[in-house]
Amino acid sequence: MAQLDANTDERLRLSVIIPVFNEERAIEACLRRLRTCVRDAEVIVVDGASTDRTVELARQYREVQVLEAARGRAHQMNAGAQVATGNILLFLHADVELPPQGSRLIARALVQPSVVGGAFRTWTVSEGRSPLKFLLHLADLRSRYSRLPYGDQAIFVRKEIFQRLQGFPEQPLMEDLVFSKRLRALGRVEILTASVRVSGRRFLAHPIRYFALTNIFPLLYRFGVSPHRMARWYGNPR
């Protein structure tokens, strides 16, 4: 288990929870990167009934714990948190790359007792050529000015706080936004100046749908539109 900061009274032990569904293209690279940026952290992959080789590939890494849960990021992340042994939980998408020294940056933020959790900024990258590539960084602006982090920002939280909030609300969309609002009500949410690298694959594959998910749906949710209704409009996003 990674010891994030030897200078604090209580060692910060990190558990990384990765919800996956049909991520055979991304999971191996994700797990390899974690060996360097959060070295020795507990890593838990939670699969939501993938139909590809995601589980098979993840199980090749002996240090990684692989679980199965009902499909849906909220269900999967809650299942991973339930078995995590660390006192800091980091929720990471398989196509998101943490910055070097990611665990050190998290530890530095959590040295302050007032900080209950936090996240990184994002930097969205293209995996190929596209005429829409110039639009990828619109979501990155959100991560710089919003104080409510989204799931692609690699949210981290003290486990005791996560348990007090009873985890992520198990709904098909906006679970990250709801969790962030509840988290901020309990203390300071630190948005680190370092950025995670986010794959632009989903945006480039379905730009209109993804734009709606990241920009329009949060506004509709604030006006009371049900996340279940939005999920039907969008199509199952997970």
Buried (B, 14 or more C-beta within 10 A) or exposed (E): EBBBBEEEEEBBBBBBBBBBBBBBBBBBEBBEBBEEBBEBBBBBBBBBEBEBBBBEBBEEBEEBBBBBBEBBBBBBBBBBBBEBEBBBBBBBBBBBBBBEBBBBBBBBBBEEEEBBBBBBBBBBBBEEEBEEBEBBEEBBEBBEEBEBBBBBBBBBBBBEBBEEBEBBBBBBBBBBBBBBBBBBEBBBBBBBEBBBBBBBBBBBEBBEBBBBBBEEBBEBBEEEBBBEEBBEEBEEBB
